[in-house]
Amino acid sequence: MTLRFIGTTSDNGGCPTLYEVVETGDIVVQGDQLTDPKDLAQLRDVKDGETFVVIPRDLLTRFAPKE
């Protein structure tokens, strides 16, 4: 898998950050892990091995495809 950096709204080079999987166009997100049991209990259809990260809306809208 080859990852291409898309962008970040972090001032210090940390997270949150978006990457594209070059071969498929899929998106990889880096962010703070959602860990609060009350929040996790609201999620549906969670498969083993899945994790959840919180991404600010600004990051998604800033780097969303424009076409």
C-alpha positions as CSV (number, residue, x, y, z in Angstrom):
1,M,0.0,0.0,0.0
2,T,1.3,3.4,-0.9
3,L,0.0,6.4,1.1
4,R,-0.1,10.0,-0.2
5,F,-0.4,12.8,2.3
6,I,-3.5,14.9,1.6
7,G,-3.5,17.4,4.4
8,T,-3.9,18.3,8.1
9,T,-5.3,21.1,10.2
10,S,-2.8,20.5,12.9
11,D,-0.3,23.3,13.5
12,N,2.4,21.0,14.8
13,G,2.4,18.2,12.3
14,G,0.4,15.8,14.4
15,C,-3.1,14.7,13.9
16,P,-5.7,14.9,12.6
17,T,-4.4,14.1,9.1
18,L,-5.8,12.6,5.9
19,Y,-4.0,10.3,3.5
20,E,-5.0,8.6,0.2
21,V,-4.3,5.0,-0.7
22,V,-2.7,5.6,-4.1
23,E,-3.7,2.2,-5.5
24,T,-7.4,2.4,-4.6
25,G,-8.2,6.1,-3.8
26,D,-9.4,5.1,-0.4
27,I,-8.9,7.5,2.5
28,V,-6.9,6.8,5.7
29,V,-7.6,9.1,8.7
30,Q,-5.3,9.8,11.6
31,G,-6.9,11.3,14.7
32,D,-7.6,11.0,18.3
33,Q,-9.2,7.6,19.1
34,L,-12.8,7.5,20.3
35,T,-12.6,5.7,23.7
36,D,-15.5,6.9,25.8
37,P,-17.8,3.8,26.4
38,K,-20.9,5.9,26.2
39,D,-19.9,7.2,22.8
40,L,-18.8,3.7,21.5
41,A,-22.1,2.2,22.6
42,Q,-23.9,4.5,20.1
43,L,-22.0,3.0,17.1
44,R,-23.6,0.3,14.9
45,D,-22.3,-2.7,13.0
46,V,-18.8,-2.6,14.6
47,K,-16.5,-5.4,13.3
48,D,-13.6,-6.9,15.2
49,G,-10.4,-4.9,14.5
50,E,-12.3,-1.7,13.8
51,T,-11.4,1.5,15.6
52,F,-12.8,5.0,15.5
53,V,-11.2,8.4,15.3
54,V,-12.6,11.9,15.8
55,I,-11.9,14.1,12.8
56,P,-12.8,17.8,12.8
57,R,-15.3,18.8,10.1
58,D,-12.9,21.6,9.0
59,L,-10.3,19.0,8.0
60,L,-12.8,17.1,5.8
61,T,-14.3,20.1,4.1
62,R,-10.9,21.7,3.5
63,F,-9.5,18.7,1.7
64,A,-12.7,17.3,0.1
65,P,-12.5,16.8,-3.7
66,K,-13.6,20.0,-5.5
67,E,-14.9,18.3,-8.7
